Amino acid sequence: MNKIRVSVVGAFGYTGFELVKIFLRHPQVEITNLAVRSDVGKSFSELFPALKGRCDLKCSAIDVSKIADESDVVFFGLPHKTSMEIIPEFLDSGKKIIDLSADYRLDNEEIYKQAYGINHSDKGHLSEFVYGLPEFNREKIRLTNTVANPGCFPTGIELALMPALQSGSIKTDSILVDSKTGISGGGKTPKPAFHFPESNENVAAYKVASHQHEPEIEQELSKMAGNAVDLVFVPHLVPMTRGIYNTIYTELTGPLTVGDLQDLYQKRYQNEPFVRVMENGKVPEIKHVAYTNYCDIGMVISGHRLILMSAIDNLIKGASGQAVQNMNVMMGLDETLGLL
């Protein structure tokens, strides 16, 4: 079998670095282009010395024709609001496209404008993109050429809530989500709040009830539940490099035991290679999912409330690992290739 030729547009960011590391251990992948907006001509290992001798490919400019000719799958690791300016140039190439930005995740251009403060410049193609949560949309992902990779917060939250919502076990109008994220979640471009002296030895809520991921989460949870889901989402920045921890408070629709919910979750995820359901009252920990593509889920019942907890690595299952998982599905490969 010929190897899959992959290119990364926007390779200089954290997600680009993680993608390349995964590609280097993927037995069916050949990296053909690492395109950047600056540092063109430098070797990738010059930008990321950890890969010296492993990936010395020179970074190129974003040349649509060249990248399309030399790729089977093109990954976009560009910032939000930038992907939608470049991706349309690739859509007629017939190549498979996986976008790690938020530009094609939302179904409605008005909601996108509310969340990101800008008009969507490619709203005509929004409906073509499949939301890339394999545990929910695997068959659609298998059949599409265009995937919108989910956000990091949405991934852990949606996986934690999906079985309960699909089974009607919890109410859809009283979901409270408390999330903690590592500093890398803010991306590679420096921001004052993510500056080491500001974030070290500190915990702070931010974008309370106004985070740009909230509409994405509500959109996908509503599809899972079959009716509108309304939630309160409060993210917090904590002084660690990577990882997301979600604590989710829900209200049960009827009498259920932890055993009932354990059985429900185990059955729903029994064939999912990257979702692990904790047993015997154990709770997830970020250190057990860091640098992996796993999502660990735990649960506790308190009276009429179900408390769910999930942990992921925001750069792997929350971004680059999930993108490769989507590629594996799209290309008909073993879903775990390069990720275990």
Phi and psi in degrees as GROMACS dihedral restraints (atoms count N, CA, C in turn):
[ dihedral_restraints ]
;  ai    aj    ak    al  type     phi  dphi    fc
    3     4     5     6     1   -66.0    20    10
    4     5     6     7     1   146.3    20    10
    6     7     8     9     1   -72.3    20    10
    7     8     9    10     1   153.2    20    10
    9    10    11    12     1   -80.3    20    10
   10    11    12    13     1   123.8    20    10
   12    13    14    15     1   -85.2    20    10
   13    14    15    16     1   120.6    20    10
   15    16    17    18     1  -119.8    20    10
   16    17    18    19     1   145.5    20    10
   18    19    20    21     1  -127.6    20    10
   19    20    21    22     1   151.2    20    10
   21    22    23    24     1  -120.5    20    10
   22    23    24    25     1   121.0    20    10
   24    25    26    27     1   -99.1    20    10
   25    26    27    28     1   114.1    20    10
   27    28    29    30     1    93.1    20    10
   28    29    30    31     1    51.1    20    10
   30    31    32    33     1   -82.6    20    10
   31    32    33    34     1    -7.7    20    10
   33    34    35    36     1   -81.4    20    10
   34    35    36    37     1   -17.5    20    10
   36    37    38    39     1   -79.0    20    10
   37    38    39    40     1   179.6    20    10
   39    40    41    42     1   -59.8    20    10
   40    41    42    43     1   -41.7    20    10
   42    43    44    45     1   -68.5    20    10
   43    44    45    46     1   -34.3    20    10
   45    46    47    48     1   -63.2    20    10
   46    47    48    49     1   -43.7    20    10
   48    49    50    51     1   -60.5    20    10
   49    50    51    52     1   -44.8    20    10
   51    52    53    54     1   -66.4    20    10
   52    53    54    55     1   -38.6    20    10
   54    55    56    57     1   -58.7    20    10
   55    56    57    58     1   -47.5    20    10
   57    58    59    60     1   -62.7    20    10
   58    59    60    61     1   -42.3    20    10
   60    61    62    63     1   -59.5    20    10
   61    62    63    64     1   -39.8    20    10
   63    64    65    66     1   -69.4    20    10
   64    65    66    67     1   -43.3    20    10
   66    67    68    69     1   -58.8    20    10
   67    68    69    70     1   -36.8    20    10
   69    70    71    72     1   -64.7    20    10
   70    71    72    73     1   -22.3    20    10
   72    73    74    75     1  -108.5    20    10
   73    74    75    76     1     6.4    20    10
   75    76    77    78     1   -88.1    20    10
   76    77    78    79     1   120.9    20    10
   78    79    80    81     1   -70.0    20    10
   79    80    81    82     1   -13.8    20    10
   81    82    83    84     1  -112.6    20    10
   82    83    84    85     1    15.7    20    10
   84    85    86    87     1  -119.1    20    10
   85    86    87    88     1   140.2    20    10
   87    88    89    90     1  -125.8    20    10
   88    89    90    91     1   125.0    20    10
   90    91    92    93     1   -81.7    20    10
   91    92    93    94     1   125.1    20    10
   93    94    95    96     1  -110.5    20    10
   94    95    96    97     1   -32.5    20    10
   96    97    98    99     1  -143.3    20    10
   97    98    99   100     1   134.8    20    10
   99   100   101   102     1  -121.6    20    10
  100   101   102   103     1    97.6    20    10
  102   103   104   105     1   -95.3    20    10
  103   104   105   106     1   137.0    20    10
  105   106   107   108     1  -133.7    20    10
  106   107   108   109     1   163.3    20    10
  108   109   110   111     1   -94.9    20    10
  109   110   111   112     1   -15.2    20    10
  111   112   113   114     1  -141.5    20    10
  112   113   114   115     1   172.4    20    10
  114   115   116   117     1    62.8    20    10
  115   116   117   118     1    26.3    20    10
  117   118   119   120     1   -61.2    20    10
  118   119   120   121     1   135.5    20    10
  120   121   122   123     1    96.6    20    10
  121   122   123   124     1   -18.3    20    10
  123   124   125   126     1   -79.1    20    10
  124   125   126   127     1   149.1    20    10
  126   127   128   129     1   -73.6    20    10
  127   128   129   130     1   150.3    20    10
  129   130   131   132     1   -60.8    20    10
  130   131   132   133     1   -34.7    20    10
  132   133   134   135     1   -72.4    20    10
  133   134   135   136     1   -18.7    20    10
  135   136   137   138     1   -72.8    20    10
  136   137   138   139     1   -34.6    20    10
  138   139   140   141     1   -78.1    20    10
  139   140   141   142     1   -32.7    20    10
  141   142   143   144     1  -130.0    20    10
  142   143   144   145     1    84.0    20    10
  144   145   146   147     1   -58.0    20    10
  145   146   147   148     1   -19.9    20    10
  147   148   149   150     1   -60.8    20    10
  148   149   150   151     1   -21.5    20    10
  150   151   152   153     1  -101.9    20    10
  151   152   153   154     1    14.8    20    10
  153   154   155   156     1   -58.5    20    10
  154   155   156   157     1   128.5    20    10
  156   157   158   159     1    84.5    20    10
  157   158   159   160     1    -9.9    20    10
  159   160   161   162     1  -110.5    20    10
  160   161   162   163     1   -36.2    20    10
  162   163   164   165     1  -145.1    20    10
  163   164   165   166     1    90.4    20    10
  165   166   167   168     1  -103.2    20    10
  166   167   168   169     1    15.5    20    10
  168   169   170   171     1   -59.2    20    10
  169   170   171   172     1   135.8    20    10
  171   172   173   174     1   -75.8    20    10
  172   173   174   175     1   137.4    20    10
  174   175   176   177     1   -72.2    20    10
  175   176   177   178     1   140.0    20    10
  177   178   179   180     1  -115.3    20    10
  178   179   180   181     1   167.6    20    10
  180   181   182   183     1   -75.7    20    10
  181   182   183   184     1   167.9    20    10
  183   184   185   186     1   -82.5    20    10
  184   185   186   187     1    88.0    20    10
  186   187   188   189     1  -102.8    20    10
  187   188   189   190     1   102.8    20    10
  189   190   191   192     1   -58.1    20    10
  190   191   192   193     1   -48.1    20    10
  192   193   194   195     1   -62.5    20    10
  193   194   195   196     1   -46.5    20    10
  195   196   197   198     1   -64.6    20    10
  196   197   198   199     1   -46.3    20    10
  198   199   200   201     1   -63.8    20    10
  199   200   201   202     1   -43.9    20    10
  201   202   203   204     1   -63.2    20    10
  202   203   204   205     1   -41.5    20    10
  204   205   206   207     1   -64.7    20    10
  205   206   207   208     1   -30.7    20    10
  207   208   209   210     1  -105.7    20    10
  208   209   210   211     1    15.3    20    10
  210   211   212   213     1  -132.4    20    10
  211   212   213   214     1   150.2    20    10
  213   214   215   216     1  -101.8    20    10
  214   215   216   217     1   -34.5    20    10
  216   217   218   219     1  -132.5    20    10
  217   218   219   220     1   132.7    20    10
  219   220   221   222     1  -116.4    20    10
  220   221   222   223     1   123.7    20    10
  222   223   224   225     1   -99.4    20    10
  223   224   225   226     1   139.3    20    10
  225   226   227   228     1  -115.1    20    10
  226   227   228   229     1   113.5    20    10
  228   229   230   231     1  -108.6    20    10
  229   230   231   232     1    35.6    20    10
  231   232   233   234     1   -85.7    20    10
  232   233   234   235     1   160.2    20    10
  234   235   236   237     1   -65.5    20    10
  235   236   237   238     1   157.4    20    10
  237   238   239   240     1   -52.9    20    10
  238   239   240   241     1   147.2    20    10
  240   241   242   243     1    79.2    20    10
  241   242   243   244     1    -8.8    20    10
  243   244   245   246     1  -103.5    20    10
  244   245   246   247     1   -38.6    20    10
  246   247   248   249     1   -55.0    20    10
  247   248   249   250     1   -43.4    20    10
  249   250   251   252     1   -67.4    20    10
  250   251   252   253     1   -12.9    20    10
  252   253   254   255     1   -84.5    20    10
  253   254   255   256     1   -23.0    20    10
  255   256   257   258     1  -109.9    20    10
  256   257   258   259     1   -37.3    20    10
  258   259   260   261     1   -57.3    20    10
  259   260   261   262     1   -39.4    20    10
  261   262   263   264     1   -54.8    20    10
  262   263   264   265     1   -28.7    20    10
  264   265   266   267     1   -68.5    20    10
  265   266   267   268     1   -20.7    20    10
  267   268   269   270     1   -96.4    20    10
  268   269   270   271     1   -15.1    20    10
  270   271   272   273     1   -66.1    20    10
  271   272   273   274     1   -25.7    20    10
  273   274   275   276     1   -87.5    20    10
  274   275   276   277     1     0.6    20    10
  276   277   278   279     1   -80.3    20    10
  277   278   279   280     1   -14.9    20    10
  279   280   281   282     1    78.8    20    10
  280   281   282   283     1     5.7    20    10
  282   283   284   285     1   -84.3    20    10
  283   284   285   286     1   156.6    20    10
  285   286   287   288     1   -79.3    20    10
  286   287   288   289     1   136.2    20    10
  288   289   290   291     1  -124.9    20    10
  289   290   291   292     1   131.0    20    10
  291   292   293   294     1  -126.4    20    10
  292   293   294   295     1   115.4    20    10
  294   295   296   297     1  -103.0    20    10
  295   296   297   298     1   123.3    20    10
  297   298   299   300     1   -89.8    20    10
  298   299   300   301     1    -4.8    20    10
  300   301   302   303     1   -83.7    20    10
  301   302   303   304     1  -179.9    20    10
  303   304   305   306     1   -90.5    20    10
  304   305   306   307     1     3.4    20    10
  306   307   308   309     1   -67.0    20    10
  307   308   309   310     1   -21.5    20    10
  309   310   311   312     1  -123.4    20    10
  310   311   312   313     1    18.1    20    10
  312   313   314   315     1   -84.6    20    10
  313   314   315   316     1   -33.3    20    10
  315   316   317   318     1   -89.0    20    10
  316   317   318   319     1   139.2    20    10
  318   319   320   321     1   -77.1    20    10
  319   320   321   322     1   -24.6    20    10
  321   322   323   324     1  -115.8    20    10
  322   323   324   325     1   124.9    20    10
  324   325   326   327     1   -67.2    20    10
  325   326   327   328     1   -27.1    20    10
  327   328   329   330     1   -70.4    20    10
  328   329   330   331     1   -38.6    20    10
  330   331   332   333     1   -67.5    20    10
  331   332   333   334     1   -37.3    20    10
  333   334   335   336     1   -59.2    20    10
  334   335   336   337     1   -44.7    20    10
  336   337   338   339     1   -62.3    20    10
  337   338   339   340     1   -40.7    20    10
  339   340   341   342     1   -64.7    20    10
  340   341   342   343     1   -39.1    20    10
  342   343   344   345     1   -77.1    20    10
  343   344   345   346     1   -37.5    20    10
  345   346   347   348     1  -115.5    20    10
  346   347   348   349     1    -0.6    20    10
  348   349   350   351     1    70.6    20    10
  349   350   351   352     1    24.5    20    10
  351   352   353   354     1  -152.2    20    10
  352   353   354   355     1   147.3    20    10
  354   355   356   357     1   -68.0    20    10
  355   356   357   358     1   140.9    20    10
  357   358   359   360     1   -75.1    20    10
  358   359   360   361     1   125.2    20    10
  360   361   362   363     1   -86.9    20    10
  361   362   363   364     1    -4.2    20    10
  363   364   365   366     1  -137.1    20    10
  364   365   366   367     1    43.9    20    10
  366   367   368   369     1   -62.7    20    10
  367   368   369   370     1   -22.7    20    10
  369   370   371   372     1   -65.0    20    10
  370   371   372   373     1   -20.5    20    10
  372   373   374   375     1  -103.6    20    10
  373   374   375   376     1     1.0    20    10
  375   376   377   378     1   -56.1    20    10
  376   377   378   379     1   -43.0    20    10
  378   379   380   381     1   -70.4    20    10
  379   380   381   382     1   -13.9    20    10
  381   382   383   384     1   -80.0    20    10
  382   383   384   385     1   -20.8    20    10
  384   385   386   387     1   -87.2    20    10
  385   386   387   388     1   135.7    20    10
  387   388   389   390     1   -95.4    20    10
  388   389   390   391     1   134.5    20    10
  390   391   392   393     1   -69.7    20    10
  391   392   393   394     1   121.6    20    10
  393   394   395   396     1   -89.0    20    10
  394   395   396   397     1    54.8    20    10
  396   397   398   399     1  -101.5    20    10
  397   398   399   400     1    98.8    20    10
  399   400   401   402     1   -57.6    20    10
  400   401   402   403     1   -35.0    20    10
  402   403   404   405     1   -65.9    20    10
  403   404   405   406     1   -17.1    20    10
  405   406   407   408     1  -112.4    20    10
  406   407   408   409     1   -35.6    20    10
  408   409   410   411     1  -120.8    20    10
  409   410   411   412     1    27.1    20    10
  411   412   413   414     1   -54.0    20    10
  412   413   414   415     1   -46.7    20    10
  414   415   416   417     1   -67.2    20    10
  415   416   417   418     1   -37.4    20    10
  417   418   419   420     1   -66.4    20    10
  418   419   420   421     1   -39.3    20    10
  420   421   422   423     1   -63.2    20    10
  421   422   423   424     1   -40.3    20    10
  423   424   425   426     1   -60.4    20    10
  424   425   426   427     1   -31.1    20    10
  426   427   428   429     1   -99.1    20    10
  427   428   429   430     1    -6.4    20    10
  429   430   431   432     1  -100.4    20    10
  430   431   432   433     1   164.5    20    10
  432   433   434   435     1  -106.4    20    10
  433   434   435   436     1    -5.9    20    10
  435   436   437   438     1  -134.1    20    10
  436   437   438   439     1   119.9    20    10
  438   439   440   441     1  -122.4    20    10
  439   440   441   442     1   134.6    20    10
  441   442   443   444     1   -99.2    20    10
  442   443   444   445     1   107.8    20    10
  444   445   446   447     1   -68.0    20    10
  445   446   447   448     1   133.8    20    10
  447   448   449   450     1   -65.0    20    10
  448   449   450   451     1   160.8    20    10
  450   451   452   453     1   -72.2    20    10
  451   452   453   454     1   166.3    20    10
  453   454   455   456     1   -70.9    20    10
  454   455   456   457     1   -50.1    20    10
  456   457   458   459     1   -58.7    20    10
  457   458   459   460     1   -49.9    20    10
  459   460   461   462     1   -56.7    20    10
  460   461   462   463     1   -38.1    20    10
  462   463   464   465     1   -58.1    20    10
  463   464   465   466     1   -54.5    20    10
  465   466   467   468     1   -66.7    20    10
  466   467   468   469     1   -35.0    20    10
  468   469   470   471     1   -71.7    20    10
  469   470   471   472     1   -45.0    20    10
  471   472   473   474     1   -66.2    20    10
  472   473   474   475     1   -41.5    20    10
  474   475   476   477     1   -65.5    20    10
  475   476   477   478     1   -35.3    20    10
  477   478   479   480     1   -68.3    20    10
  478   479   480   481     1   -35.4    20    10
  480   481   482   483     1   -93.9    20    10
  481   482   483   484     1   -20.0    20    10
  483   484   485   486     1   -54.5    20    10
  484   485   486   487     1   -53.3    20    10
  486   487   488   489     1   -61.7    20    10
  487   488   489   490     1   -38.6    20    10
  489   490   491   492     1   -66.9    20    10
  490   491   492   493     1   -39.3    20    10
  492   493   494   495     1   -71.5    20    10
  493   494   495   496     1   -43.1    20    10
  495   496   497   498     1   -65.2    20    10
  496   497   498   499     1   -28.2    20    10
  498   499   500   501     1   -91.4    20    10
  499   500   501   502     1    -5.5    20    10
  501   502   503   504     1    72.4    20    10
  502   503   504   505     1    23.0    20    10
  504   505   506   507     1   -79.6    20    10
  505   506   507   508     1   -18.0    20    10
  507   508   509   510     1  -129.8    20    10
  508   509   510   511     1   155.7    20    10
  510   511   512   513     1   -74.6    20    10
  511   512   513   514     1   148.3    20    10
  513   514   515   516     1   -96.3    20    10
  514   515   516   517     1    -2.6    20    10
  516   517   518   519     1  -113.5    20    10
  517   518   519   520     1    14.0    20    10
  519   520   521   522     1  -143.5    20    10
  520   521   522   523     1    47.3    20    10
  522   523   524   525     1  -101.6    20    10
  523   524   525   526     1   123.8    20    10
  525   526   527   528     1  -116.3    20    10
  526   527   528   529     1   127.0    20    10
  528   529   530   531     1  -119.6    20    10
  529   530   531   532     1   121.6    20    10
  531   532   533   534     1  -112.3    20    10
  532   533   534   535     1   115.1    20    10
  534   535   536   537     1  -120.9    20    10
  535   536   537   538     1   144.1    20    10
  537   538   539   540     1  -120.3    20    10
  538   539   540   541     1   132.6    20    10
  540   541   542   543     1  -128.8    20    10
  541   542   543   544     1   147.8    20    10
  543   544   545   546     1   -76.1    20    10
  544   545   546   547     1   167.2    20    10
  546   547   548   549     1   -67.7    20    10
  547   548   549   550     1   -28.8    20    10
  549   550   551   552     1   -64.4    20    10
  550   551   552   553     1   -16.7    20    10
  552   553   554   555     1   -62.3    20    10
  553   554   555   556     1   -19.4    20    10
  555   556   557   558     1   -84.4    20    10
  556   557   558   559     1    -0.6    20    10
  558   559   560   561     1    85.4    20    10
  559   560   561   562     1   179.2    20    10
  561   562   563   564     1   -85.4    20    10
  562   563   564   565     1   -22.9    20    10
  564   565   566   567     1   -72.0    20    10
  565   566   567   568     1   123.8    20    10
  567   568   569   570     1   -61.9    20    10
  568   569   570   571     1   140.6    20    10
  570   571   572   573     1  -133.8    20    10
  571   572   573   574     1   146.6    20    10
  573   574   575   576     1   -53.5    20    10
  574   575   576   577     1   -44.9    20    10
  576   577   578   579     1   -67.2    20    10
  577   578   579   580     1   -22.0    20    10
  579   580   581   582     1   -98.0    20    10
  580   581   582   583     1     4.2    20    10
  582   583   584   585     1   -67.1    20    10
  583   584   585   586     1   138.7    20    10
  585   586   587   588     1   -53.0    20    10
  586   587   588   589     1   -47.5    20    10
  588   589   590   591     1   -63.8    20    10
  589   590   591   592     1   -24.3    20    10
  591   592   593   594     1   -82.8    20    10
  592   593   594   595     1   -37.8    20    10
  594   595   596   597     1   -93.4    20    10
  595   596   597   598     1   -25.5    20    10
  597   598   599   600     1   -65.8    20    10
  598   599   600   601     1   138.7    20    10
  600   601   602   603     1    54.8    20    10
  601   602   603   604     1    39.2    20    10
  603   604   605   606     1  -146.9    20    10
  604   605   606   607     1   150.2    20    10
  606   607   608   609     1  -134.5    20    10
  607   608   609   610     1   130.4    20    10
  609   610   611   612     1  -145.7    20    10
  610   611   612   613     1   136.6    20    10
  612   613   614   615     1   -74.2    20    10
  613   614   615   616     1   151.5    20    10
  615   616   617   618     1  -149.5    20    10
  616   617   618   619     1   154.7    20    10
  618   619   620   621     1    46.0    20    10
  619   620   621   622     1    47.0    20    10
  621   622   623   624     1   -63.7    20    10
  622   623   624   625     1   123.1    20    10
  624   625   626   627     1    57.6    20    10
  625   626   627   628     1    19.9    20    10
  627   628   629   630     1  -142.3    20    10
  628   629   630   631     1    15.0    20    10
  630   631   632   633     1   -69.7    20    10
  631   632   633   634     1   142.1    20    10
  633   634   635   636     1   -64.1    20    10
  634   635   636   637     1   -18.5    20    10
  636   637   638   639     1   -80.6    20    10
  637   638   639   640     1   -15.8    20    10
  639   640   641   642     1   -60.0    20    10
  640   641   642   643     1   -45.2    20    10
  642   643   644   645     1   -61.9    20    10
  643   644   645   646     1   -35.9    20    10
  645   646   647   648     1   -63.5    20    10
  646   647   648   649     1   -44.4    20    10
  648   649   650   651     1   -62.8    20    10
  649   650   651   652     1   -47.7    20    10
  651   652   653   654     1   -64.1    20    10
  652   653   654   655     1   -38.2    20    10
  654   655   656   657     1   -59.2    20    10
  655   656   657   658     1   -50.2    20    10
  657   658   659   660     1   -75.0    20    10
  658   659   660   661     1   -36.4    20    10
  660   661   662   663     1   -65.0    20    10
  661   662   663   664     1   -35.1    20    10
  663   664   665   666     1   -65.1    20    10
  664   665   666   667     1   -37.0    20    10
  666   667   668   669     1   -64.9    20    10
  667   668   669   670     1   -40.2    20    10
  669   670   671   672     1   -66.0    20    10
  670   671   672   673     1   -40.4    20    10
  672   673   674   675     1   -80.4    20    10
  673   674   675   676     1   -23.9    20    10
  675   676   677   678     1    83.6    20    10
  676   677   678   679     1     4.7    20    10
  678   679   680   681     1  -157.0    20    10
  679   680   681   682     1   171.9    20    10
  681   682   683   684     1   -62.6    20    10
  682   683   684   685     1   133.6    20    10
  684   685   686   687     1  -112.3    20    10
  685   686   687   688     1   130.4    20    10
  687   688   689   690     1  -118.2    20    10
  688   689   690   691     1   129.7    20    10
  690   691   692   693     1  -136.5    20    10
  691   692   693   694     1   162.0    20    10
  693   694   695   696     1  -108.1    20    10
  694   695   696   697     1   124.6    20    10
  696   697   698   699     1  -121.5    20    10
  697   698   699   700     1   119.3    20    10
  699   700   701   702     1  -124.5    20    10
  700   701   702   703     1   103.3    20    10
  702   703   704   705     1   -86.2    20    10
  703   704   705   706     1   151.5    20    10
  705   706   707   708     1  -131.4    20    10
  706   707   708   709     1   143.1    20    10
  708   709   710   711     1   -95.1    20    10
  709   710   711   712     1   127.5    20    10
  711   712   713   714     1  -123.2    20    10
  712   713   714   715     1   154.7    20    10
  714   715   716   717     1   -80.1    20    10
  715   716   717   718     1    69.7    20    10
  717   718   719   720     1  -140.8    20    10
  718   719   720   721     1   159.6    20    10
  720   721   722   723     1   -74.1    20    10
  721   722   723   724     1   -45.3    20    10
  723   724   725   726     1  -142.4    20    10
  724   725   726   727     1   158.4    20    10
  726   727   728   729     1   116.8    20    10
  727   728   729   730     1   149.1    20    10
  729   730   731   732     1  -133.6    20    10
  730   731   732   733     1   134.1    20    10
  732   733   734   735     1  -123.8    20    10
  733   734   735   736     1   124.2    20    10
  735   736   737   738     1  -113.2    20    10
  736   737   738   739     1   130.7    20    10
  738   739   740   741     1  -116.0    20    10
  739   740   741   742     1   121.4    20    10
  741   742   743   744     1  -122.2    20    10
  742   743   744   745     1   124.3    20    10
  744   745   746   747     1  -105.3    20    10
  745   746   747   748     1   121.7    20    10
  747   748   749   750     1  -130.7    20    10
  748   749   750   751     1   166.6    20    10
  750   751   752   753     1  -116.4    20    10
  751   752   753   754     1   126.1    20    10
  753   754   755   756     1   -68.8    20    10
  754   755   756   757     1   148.9    20    10
  756   757   758   759     1   -88.1    20    10
  757   758   759   760     1   -11.7    20    10
  759   760   761   762     1  -166.7    20    10
  760   761   762   763     1   177.3    20    10
  762   763   764   765     1   -70.0    20    10
  763   764   765   766     1   120.2    20    10
  765   766   767   768     1  -140.6    20    10
  766   767   768   769     1   150.8    20    10
  768   769   770   771     1  -101.9    20    10
  769   770   771   772     1   165.2    20    10
  771   772   773   774     1   -58.4    20    10
  772   773   774   775     1   -37.2    20    10
  774   775   776   777     1   -60.8    20    10
  775   776   777   778     1   -40.9    20    10
  777   778   779   780     1   -60.1    20    10
  778   779   780   781     1   -45.8    20    10
  780   781   782   783     1   -69.7    20    10
  781   782   783   784     1   -38.2    20    10
  783   784   785   786     1   -58.3    20    10
  784   785   786   787     1   -46.0    20    10
  786   787   788   789     1   -62.2    20    10
  787   788   789   790     1   -41.7    20    10
  789   790   791   792     1   -60.7    20    10
  790   791   792   793     1   -47.4    20    10
  792   793   794   795     1   -70.5    20    10
  793   794   795   796     1   -40.5    20    10
  795   796   797   798     1   -62.4    20    10
  796   797   798   799     1   -41.1    20    10
  798   799   800   801     1   -67.3    20    10
  799   800   801   802     1   -42.5    20    10
  801   802   803   804     1   -65.3    20    10
  802   803   804   805     1   -34.6    20    10
  804   805   806   807     1  -109.2    20    10
  805   806   807   808     1    12.5    20    10
  807   808   809   810     1   -62.3    20    10
  808   809   810   811     1   -27.1    20    10
  810   811   812   813     1  -107.7    20    10
  811   812   813   814     1    14.1    20    10
  813   814   815   816     1   -98.3    20    10
  814   815   816   817     1   112.9    20    10
  816   817   818   819     1   -68.1    20    10
  817   818   819   820     1   -18.8    20    10
  819   820   821   822     1  -116.8    20    10
  820   821   822   823     1    13.4    20    10
  822   823   824   825     1  -117.9    20    10
  823   824   825   826     1   125.2    20    10
  825   826   827   828     1  -120.4    20    10
  826   827   828   829     1   124.5    20    10
  828   829   830   831     1   -96.2    20    10
  829   830   831   832     1   123.2    20    10
  831   832   833   834     1   -71.4    20    10
  832   833   834   835     1   150.0    20    10
  834   835   836   837     1  -120.6    20    10
  835   836   837   838     1   163.7    20    10
  837   838   839   840     1    56.4    20    10
  838   839   840   841     1    40.2    20    10
  840   841   842   843     1    75.5    20    10
  841   842   843   844     1     6.4    20    10
  843   844   845   846     1   -73.3    20    10
  844   845   846   847     1   151.6    20    10
  846   847   848   849     1  -116.4    20    10
  847   848   849   850     1   152.0    20    10
  849   850   851   852     1   -66.8    20    10
  850   851   852   853     1   157.8    20    10
  852   853   854   855     1  -137.2    20    10
  853   854   855   856     1   141.0    20    10
  855   856   857   858     1   -61.4    20    10
  856   857   858   859     1   -35.8    20    10
  858   859   860   861     1   -64.0    20    10
  859   860   861   862     1   -18.2    20    10
  861   862   863   864     1   -89.8    20    10
  862   863   864   865     1    -8.5    20    10
  864   865   866   867     1  -118.2    20    10
  865   866   867   868     1    -9.1    20    10
  867   868   869   870     1   -58.3    20    10
  868   869   870   871     1   137.3    20    10
  870   871   872   873     1    65.8    20    10
  871   872   873   874     1    20.4    20    10
  873   874   875   876     1  -128.8    20    10
  874   875   876   877     1   170.9    20    10
  876   877   878   879     1   -99.3    20    10
  877   878   879   880     1    17.4    20    10
  879   880   881   882     1   -84.8    20    10
  880   881   882   883     1   150.7    20    10
  882   883   884   885     1  -119.3    20    10
  883   884   885   886     1   119.7    20    10
  885   886   887   888     1  -100.4    20    10
  886   887   888   889     1   136.2    20    10
  888   889   890   891     1  -127.6    20    10
  889   890   891   892     1   131.7    20    10
  891   892   893   894     1  -125.6    20    10
  892   893   894   895     1   164.9    20    10
  894   895   896   897     1  -152.4    20    10
  895   896   897   898     1   150.6    20    10
  897   898   899   900     1  -142.7    20    10
  898   899   900   901     1   141.4    20    10
  900   901   902   903     1  -106.2    20    10
  901   902   903   904     1   130.2    20    10
  903   904   905   906     1  -127.1    20    10
  904   905   906   907     1   103.0    20    10
  906   907   908   909     1    63.3    20    10
  907   908   909   910     1  -121.8    20    10
  909   910   911   912     1   -96.2    20    10
  910   911   912   913     1    12.6    20    10
  912   913   914   915     1  -110.9    20    10
  913   914   915   916     1   139.6    20    10
  915   916   917   918     1  -104.8    20    10
  916   917   918   919     1   121.2    20    10
  918   919   920   921     1  -104.2    20    10
  919   920   921   922     1   119.6    20    10
  921   922   923   924     1  -108.7    20    10
  922   923   924   925     1   145.2    20    10
  924   925   926   927     1  -131.9    20    10
  925   926   927   928     1   138.3    20    10
  927   928   929   930     1  -140.2    20    10
  928   929   930   931     1   151.4    20    10
  930   931   932   933     1  -137.4    20    10
  931   932   933   934     1   134.9    20    10
  933   934   935   936     1  -140.7    20    10
  934   935   936   937     1   164.8    20    10
  936   937   938   939     1   -87.3    20    10
  937   938   939   940     1   118.6    20    10
  939   940   941   942     1   -63.2    20    10
  940   941   942   943     1   -26.2    20    10
  942   943   944   945     1   -89.0    20    10
  943   944   945   946     1   -16.3    20    10
  945   946   947   948     1  -105.9    20    10
  946   947   948   949     1   -84.2    20    10
  948   949   950   951     1   -62.1    20    10
  949   950   951   952     1   -27.1    20    10
  951   952   953   954     1   -85.5    20    10
  952   953   954   955     1     1.1    20    10
  954   955   956   957     1  -161.8    20    10
  955   956   957   958     1   -94.1    20    10
  957   958   959   960     1   -68.9    20    10
  958   959   960   961     1   -39.9    20    10
  960   961   962   963     1   -63.8    20    10
  961   962   963   964     1   -44.2    20    10
  963   964   965   966     1   -64.3    20    10
  964   965   966   967     1   -35.2    20    10
  966   967   968   969     1   -62.1    20    10
  967   968   969   970     1   -42.1    20    10
  969   970   971   972     1   -69.7    20    10
  970   971   972   973     1   -38.0    20    10
  972   973   974   975     1   -57.0    20    10
  973   974   975   976     1   -43.2    20    10
  975   976   977   978     1   -63.8    20    10
  976   977   978   979     1   -42.0    20    10
  978   979   980   981     1   -59.0    20    10
  979   980   981   982     1   -44.6    20    10
  981   982   983   984     1   -58.2    20    10
  982   983   984   985     1   -42.1    20    10
  984   985   986   987     1   -65.6    20    10
  985   986   987   988     1   -45.5    20    10
  987   988   989   990     1   -61.7    20    10
  988   989   990   991     1   -34.3    20    10
  990   991   992   993     1   -94.5    20    10
  991   992   993   994     1     3.8    20    10
  993   994   995   996     1    72.5    20    10
  994   995   996   997     1    26.1    20    10
  996   997   998   999     1   -95.9    20    10
  997   998   999  1000     1   168.5    20    10
  999  1000  1001  1002     1   -56.6    20    10
 1000  1001  1002  1003     1   125.0    20    10
 1002  1003  1004  1005     1   -61.0    20    10
 1003  1004  1005  1006     1   -22.3    20    10
 1005  1006  1007  1008     1   -92.9    20    10
 1006  1007  1008  1009     1    -2.9    20    10
 1008  1009  1010  1011     1   -57.2    20    10
 1009  1010  1011  1012     1   129.8    20    10
 1011  1012  1013  1014     1    80.5    20    10
 1012  1013  1014  1015     1    -4.5    20    10
 1014  1015  1016  1017     1  -116.6    20    10
 1015  1016  1017  1018     1    -2.9    20    10
